[in-house]
Structures are given as C-alpha cells and as structure tokens.
Amino acid sequence: MTPEQQVFLDQYLQTLSVEERDAIPQTIAEYFCADEYNANECARLINIGQKRASCSLKQGYEIENEPFPEVGRLTVVLNWKEEPVCIVKLTDVSFCPFDQVSEEFAQSEGEGDGTYEWWRKAHIDFFTQYAKEIGAEFTLSSELVLECFEKVYPID
C-alpha cells in the first residue's frame, strides 16, 4: 500500500473501535478490472453504490498462490492512477461455476447495461483473455470466486 492509500485507510480505521479493527482479517488496496477505462468506471460505480459485487477466476488465486478473500476484508478501492476512491468491506464470499452465476449476482456487479446477457458476454471475454495470460483455460464450468461488498468509507 502506498503512503497515500495507507493514510486513507487509517482515516477509516480511526472511526472503528479496537474490537472492530481487530476483527478485520485482511486489508488490501486495488483497482477493479485490467484497463484504465474500466478501472475508473468500476471505482465510480462502487463509490456511488451501484456496484456491490465482483468476481474472479478461482484458478487465478491458485496459480498465483494468493489467499482467497475473507468476509470482513477491507479494500481500498483505487482508480487507475492508484488513488484511493473509497473503502469497501466484504460481506460474502462464495464459489460458483461460471454457468451457474445467478442473474441477481450479475446485476449486483452494476456494470454495462445491467442485463445478465451483457454481464455474461463481458465476463466470458474477460476470463478467456485472463486465463490465457496466466496459463489457464476458461470454460463455462470454470469456478469463480464471488464477492459481495458494501461501501463503508467515506459515507455520503
């Protein structure tokens, strides 16, 4: 985390009790998506409360030997320039094959035109490309990590 990102996180942490701070399993800072336009758009949608979920390819965690996200994790949401925009707290983490993701979950991602069809096409394209980059294969039965979150800072 950069010093600017840490200061932003610390401002939020100071609003919590010691017990609440001690209960936080992970803190990270990241932007969503893999290009400037979408990273900035996702940060904007999260900040206004429209985007309340995200998903990722389970194989990515396994290949990169990264721990799975845990409920309670705080994420400093960044724009493409890696500037803090807001902070979200994970409220649910689950695993699901791509072709079993519900329309409700897809809509909670808050992107595109809001339809399941848009979500499905965009994510097939994204995961196909991402899988190639990490030496994996994406199929419609590939496992995803589904994350639901709520914006906790700043409160408007």
Secondary structure as GFF3:
##gff-version 3
##sequence-region A 1 156
A	DSSP	alpha_helix	3	13	.	.	.	ID=ss1
A	DSSP	alpha_helix	18	22	.	.	.	ID=ss2
A	DSSP	beta_strand	27	30	.	.	.	ID=ss3
A	DSSP	alpha_helix	36	47	.	.	.	ID=ss4
A	DSSP	beta_strand	53	57	.	.	.	ID=ss5
A	DSSP	alpha_helix	58	63	.	.	.	ID=ss6
A	DSSP	beta_strand	74	78	.	.	.	ID=ss7
A	DSSP	beta_strand	84	97	.	.	.	ID=ss8
A	DSSP	three_ten_helix	98	100	.	.	.	ID=ss9
A	DSSP	alpha_helix	103	108	.	.	.	ID=ss10
A	DSSP	alpha_helix	116	134	.	.	.	ID=ss11
A	DSSP	beta_strand	143	153	.	.	.	ID=ss12
###
